[in-house]
């Protein structure tokens, strides 16, 4: 892990650069889900924070920000959903149904990176996060969406 930290650019510069990139994206069409995925401020906030008042460790933040560069391409080219999670989450004091999709591009062009998008209730799909995944998980044979 120390090699990652040693090779890191100034984390503040990286955050500023990725924030500008994030803000330049309004939405990306996801043909697999048949909807556009919107990039709102809560998605970028989640890249930097685990919980509302808990910052991620610097090496985890660095990894998420570096993976984020691939997120729009993965969403646009996704061919596989490797996980669908349905849960009830308390948001602003009310229980809401939330469905999350973990997407990969299917052609393994993006270094085993998955993008998580979610829909709260009947709202729009929103970018939630990115993460590195193992090759085994990437090749997961889960049921396709809608099956």
Buried (B, 14 or more C-beta within 10 A) or exposed (E): EEEEEEEBEEBEEBBEEBBEBBEEBEBBEBEBBEBEBBBBEEBBEBBBEEEEEEEBEEBBBBBBBBBBBBBBBBBBBBEBBBBEEEEEEEEEEEEEEBBBBBBBBBEEEBEBBBBBBBBBEEEEBBBBBBBBBEEEBBEBEEEEBEE
